[in-house]
Amino acid sequence: MTTALITGSTAGIGAAFARRLAADGHNLVVVARDAKRLHEQATELHDLHGIEVEVLSADLSTEKGIKAVEKRLGDRTHPVDLLVNNAGFGNKGAFLDVPMTDELLMLKVHCEAVLRLTSAAVSGMRDRRRGGVVNVASVAAFVPRGTYGASKAWVVQFTQGAARDLAGSGVRLMALCPGFVRTEFHERAGMETSNIPSWMWLDADKLVAAALRDLARGKTLSIPDPRYKAISGLVKLAPRGALSRVTSSTGRKYGPR
């Protein structure tokens, strides 16, 4: 039986990955900061699906937290076959309004943790000639959106570059770029969402199902909804200056995730 490790597993997209992978018969390692929620999640998934669920409480904005997950991923006697780097957060406010400490924490979680955990997982996967990594980015990666968008753009570029380097190794890497998903993400960041049209909201479970199909097909980039695929295509054609004006006026109130 294969094992999947999911960061940020207790809510939103991470919880949807945990539900789907457990239902498919994968053992899990669930990672988040809140130990109580992790144990509740582990008990529920074990009772529902009869799979083994290992709990790892770790804060990926800290060196200690990253090292703890690196160590688990490097365990060759209990290998991880699928890594889902989902942990992330948003900051409310424009550039220079957000404290530098918060900006740096975001980069640590979105970039440093993703780099280090991907490297820790892929090393063993390459030796076994099988495995997969899903790095959760955002459609915000494709527009000028300050630190959040820049960090997610880095995730996309890193993932696709690493996938190219590992071609033929049996290891698949994919950047997942969701749009607006009904999760705790925006509430935690204090972001206003009342102005977002209802058609822009995605269901986390459907998003995960589409993402796993894309991973199985060998895609290195997944935008798992026709609406957002169309929007991303239009973004590529739009003048950069126009995008900057639009995102500077609306993008600070809320952000896709």
Secondary structure, DSSP 8 states (H G I E B T S, - for coil): --EEEEESTTSHHHHHHHHHHHHTT-EEEEEES-HHHHHHHHHHHHHHH---EEEEE--TTSHHHHHHHHHHHT-SSS--SEEEE-------S-TTTS-HHHHHHHHIIIIIHHHHHHHHHHHHHHHHT-EEEEEE--GGGGS--HHHHHHHHHHHHHHHHHHHHTTTTTEEEEEE---EESSSHHHHHT---TTS-GGGEE-HHHHHHHHHHHHHTT-SEE--SHHHHHHHHHHHHS-HHHHHHHHHHHTTT----
